[in-house]
């Protein structure tokens, strides 16, 4: 295996293969050279390999839990890329990780996991980000309870048929929960296939007080 995604990757995801270039184009201006990035829900590791190959000096930390973690480890075992870290096990229900990061990236996870875990993921991310750090979420969202397209509404039905705890989230709910952890939405970028790229910035305590008007 070389230093790129192989056809032999376990759990290869066609959607990840289709969206990686579009996401990378946005990450190029969002991430500073040498940025330390934690990826939550790395799946097969396709995004991790692609972004390390295409982003300048990024330090990428893949993370996931079972039933994906074993495949993630095996897929990345034969790949040696400067900036690609060894995968770590992460269950966002506990979110036991130490250290700090410049950014946290999460693609197509919010609508898969239970909504009850959104507070946990926001708290964990906030603890890992330095002031000014970014939380970058990719995927579909609803606005004021409405789907942006009929295809997203059908996708939501399909998700719930597999797991009633999953489903496309209201951006207002995600934004409100993020705000409780000093994560402020600064960009809402339209992406292909009816997806969005939401970018949150970690406020300092002083910034938060200033924004509150007190």
C-alpha positions as CSV (number, residue, x, y, z in Angstrom):
1,X,0.0,0.0,0.0
2,X,1.3,3.5,-0.8
3,X,0.6,6.7,1.0
4,X,-2.8,7.2,-0.6
5,X,-6.2,5.6,-0.1
6,X,-6.3,2.1,-1.5
7,X,-9.1,0.2,-3.1
8,X,-8.5,-2.3,-0.3
9,X,-9.6,0.1,2.4
10,X,-12.1,-1.5,4.7
11,X,-15.4,0.3,5.1
12,X,-14.5,2.4,2.0
13,X,-17.1,5.2,1.7
14,X,-18.1,6.6,-1.7
15,X,-19.6,9.8,-0.2
16,X,-16.3,10.6,1.6
17,X,-14.5,10.0,-1.7
18,X,-16.8,12.4,-3.5
19,X,-16.7,15.2,-1.0
20,X,-13.1,15.2,0.1
21,X,-11.8,17.7,-2.5
22,X,-14.6,20.2,-1.8
23,X,-13.9,20.0,1.9
24,X,-10.2,20.3,1.4
25,X,-10.7,23.5,-0.6
26,X,-12.4,25.1,2.4
27,X,-9.9,23.7,4.9
28,X,-7.0,25.3,3.0
29,X,-8.1,28.7,4.1
30,X,-9.6,27.8,7.5
31,X,-6.5,26.0,8.8
32,X,-3.2,27.7,9.4
33,X,0.0,25.8,8.3
34,X,1.0,23.3,10.9
35,X,-2.5,23.2,12.5
36,X,-3.1,20.4,14.9
37,X,-6.5,18.8,13.9
38,X,-8.5,16.1,15.7
39,X,-10.9,14.3,13.4
40,X,-13.9,12.8,15.3
41,X,-15.5,9.8,13.5
42,X,-12.7,9.1,11.0
43,X,-14.4,5.9,9.7
44,X,-12.2,4.3,7.1
45,X,-9.5,7.0,7.4
46,X,-10.1,8.2,3.8
47,X,-10.4,11.9,4.8
48,X,-7.3,11.7,7.1
49,X,-5.1,10.4,4.3
50,X,-6.5,12.8,1.7
51,X,-6.2,15.9,3.8
52,X,-2.7,15.2,5.0
53,X,-1.7,14.7,1.3
54,X,-3.4,17.9,0.2
55,X,-3.1,20.4,3.1
56,X,0.0,22.3,4.0
57,X,1.9,20.9,7.1
58,X,-1.3,19.8,8.8
59,X,-1.0,17.5,11.8
60,X,-4.0,15.2,11.6
61,X,-5.2,13.0,14.5
62,X,-7.8,10.4,13.4
63,X,-10.2,9.0,16.0
64,X,-13.2,6.7,16.1
65,X,-14.7,3.9,18.1
66,X,-15.9,0.4,17.3
67,X,-17.3,-0.9,15.0
68,X,-15.0,1.4,13.0
69,X,-11.8,1.7,15.0
70,X,-10.4,-1.7,14.0
71,X,-10.8,-1.1,10.3
72,X,-9.4,2.5,10.8
73,X,-6.2,1.1,12.4
74,X,-5.7,-1.6,9.8
75,X,-6.2,0.9,6.9
76,X,-3.7,3.4,8.2
77,X,-1.2,0.8,9.4
78,X,0.7,0.6,6.1
79,X,0.6,4.4,5.4
80,X,3.5,6.6,6.4
81,X,2.8,10.3,6.0
82,X,4.4,13.2,7.8
83,X,1.6,14.7,9.9
84,X,-0.6,11.6,10.0
85,X,-0.9,10.4,13.6
86,X,-1.7,6.9,14.8
87,X,-5.5,6.6,15.3
88,X,-6.8,6.9,18.8
89,X,-10.0,5.4,20.3
90,X,-12.7,8.0,21.0
91,X,-16.2,7.5,22.3
92,X,-17.8,10.9,22.5
93,X,-20.1,9.7,25.3
94,X,-17.0,9.8,27.6
95,X,-14.6,12.0,25.5
96,X,-11.5,11.0,27.3
97,X,-8.7,12.8,25.4
98,X,-5.8,15.0,26.7
99,X,-3.9,17.7,25.0
100,X,-5.0,20.6,22.9
101,X,-5.8,21.2,19.2
102,X,-6.1,24.1,16.8
103,X,-9.2,22.6,15.2
104,X,-11.6,19.7,15.5
105,X,-13.1,18.3,12.3
106,X,-16.2,16.1,12.1
107,X,-17.9,14.9,8.9
108,X,-21.3,13.2,8.7
109,X,-21.4,12.3,12.4
110,X,-23.9,14.6,14.0
111,X,-26.9,13.0,12.2
112,X,-25.6,9.5,12.9
113,X,-25.1,9.7,16.6
114,X,-27.9,10.3,19.1
115,X,-28.9,13.9,19.8
116,X,-28.4,13.2,23.5
117,X,-24.6,13.1,22.7
118,X,-24.5,16.7,21.3
119,X,-23.8,18.3,24.8
120,X,-21.0,15.7,25.4
121,X,-19.3,16.3,22.1
122,X,-19.5,20.1,22.5
123,X,-18.1,19.9,26.0
124,X,-15.3,17.6,24.9
125,X,-14.4,19.8,22.0
126,X,-14.4,23.0,24.0
127,X,-11.9,21.4,26.5
128,X,-9.5,20.5,23.7
129,X,-9.6,23.8,21.7
130,X,-7.4,26.7,22.6
131,X,-9.0,30.1,22.4
132,X,-9.6,30.9,18.8
133,X,-9.6,27.2,17.8
134,X,-12.1,25.9,15.3
135,X,-14.8,23.3,15.4
136,X,-15.7,22.3,11.8
137,X,-18.8,20.2,11.1
138,X,-19.7,18.8,7.7
139,X,-23.1,17.3,6.9
140,X,-26.8,18.1,6.3
141,X,-28.8,20.3,8.7
142,X,-32.4,21.6,9.1
143,X,-33.2,25.3,9.5
144,X,-36.1,26.3,11.9
145,X,-37.3,22.7,11.7
146,X,-37.4,22.6,7.9
147,X,-35.3,20.4,5.6
148,X,-33.4,22.3,2.9
149,X,-34.4,19.7,0.2
150,X,-36.8,16.9,-0.3
151,X,-33.9,14.5,-0.7
152,X,-32.7,15.5,2.8
153,X,-36.2,14.8,4.2
154,X,-36.1,11.3,2.6
155,X,-32.5,10.8,4.0
156,X,-33.8,11.7,7.5
157,X,-36.5,9.1,7.2
158,X,-34.0,6.5,6.1
159,X,-31.7,7.4,9.1
160,X,-34.6,7.0,11.5
161,X,-35.6,3.7,10.0
162,X,-32.2,2.4,10.9
163,X,-31.9,4.0,14.3
164,X,-34.6,6.2,15.8
165,X,-32.0,8.2,17.8
166,X,-30.4,9.4,14.6
167,X,-31.6,12.1,12.2
168,X,-30.7,15.4,10.6
169,X,-30.3,18.1,13.3
170,X,-31.7,21.6,13.6
171,X,-28.8,24.0,13.2
172,X,-30.4,26.2,15.9
173,X,-30.1,23.3,18.4
174,X,-26.5,22.6,17.5
175,X,-25.6,26.4,17.6
176,X,-27.3,26.8,21.0
177,X,-25.5,23.9,22.5
178,X,-22.2,25.1,21.1
179,X,-22.8,28.6,22.5
180,X,-23.0,27.2,26.0
181,X,-19.4,26.0,25.6
182,X,-18.2,29.4,24.1
183,X,-18.2,28.0,20.6
184,X,-19.6,30.7,18.2
185,X,-20.8,30.0,14.7
186,X,-18.8,32.1,12.3
187,X,-19.4,30.4,9.0
188,X,-22.2,28.4,7.4
189,X,-20.9,27.4,4.0
190,X,-23.1,25.6,1.4
191,X,-21.5,22.5,0.1
192,X,-22.4,19.9,-2.7
193,X,-25.1,17.3,-2.2
194,X,-27.2,19.5,0.1
195,X,-24.6,19.6,2.8
196,X,-23.2,22.5,4.9
197,X,-19.8,23.2,6.5
198,X,-20.4,24.8,9.9
199,X,-17.4,26.6,11.4
200,X,-17.4,27.5,15.1
201,X,-14.7,29.5,16.9
202,X,-13.8,29.0,20.5
203,X,-14.2,32.3,22.4
204,X,-12.1,33.4,25.2
205,X,-13.8,34.2,28.5
206,X,-13.2,37.9,27.9
207,X,-14.7,37.7,24.4
208,X,-17.8,35.9,25.8
209,X,-18.3,38.6,28.4
210,X,-17.9,41.3,25.8
211,X,-20.4,39.6,23.5
212,X,-22.9,39.3,26.2
213,X,-23.0,43.1,26.7
214,X,-21.9,43.0,30.4
